[in-house]
Amino acid sequence: MTIITKNISLQTNEGDIIDITRDVDQLVRDTDLRAGIAVIFVSGSTGAITTIEYEPGLLKDISDALERLMPRNIKYMHELRWHDGNGHSHIRASFLGPSLTVPFKDKRLILGTWQQIIFLELDNKPRSRNLIVQIIGE
């Protein structure tokens, strides 16, 4: 078994939902590994990784759903302590999660027809993000 660690760097703004499928796929293809898993992880507590059908309707729907479930305009204890306006960002990121594992075979990610890997910027300010991609296989 071999483990290869790569990075994807992003400059983001609040509310960005970025399709990173091609980036992850290219990192897998650039290795000598034929089969295994790719683990995508965001180091930070206000970003998230998941999958979605990356189309305008769902991009709006996911943003709207997050606002309904974890609205920005309610009281968060995090706000009382830090006064940085991003209590909702931490809660949203916690529920969505910081990582995703995707299998690959024959140097290709195994995803559904309409399934893309996305990064969600949940913080309330521009960020420089470093996504860690560990490719594990043989």
C-alpha positions, 0 to 999 in steps of 0.5 A: 500500500502507498500513501501520497499526500497532495494539496488543493489551494483555493481562494474563497469568499463567503458562500462559495460552493466550488466543484473540486471533482476535476482537481481530485481526479487529476491528482489521482490520475497523476499517481502510479496507483491503479485502485484505492481511496482518495480522502479529501480533508479541509483543515479549518473549522468553517469549511466543509466537503461533500457531494452534490449534483453541481447545478444552479438549482441545487447550489441555491437549494443547499445554501437556502437549506443551510440558512433554514437549518442553521440561520446566521441571525440567531444567538450563538454562544460563539458570538458572545465570546469572539464577536466574529459573526461566524457562529453559524459557520462553525455549526454548519461546517460541523454538521456537513463535515471536514472530509470525504472518502472516494474510492477509485479504480483504474485511476478513475474516481468512482462517482455517480453520474451526476455526483461531484465533490464540492468544497463549501466556504461557510465562513463570513469572510474571504479565506485561503483554503488548503485542502489535503488530499491523501491518495491511498492504494496500490 
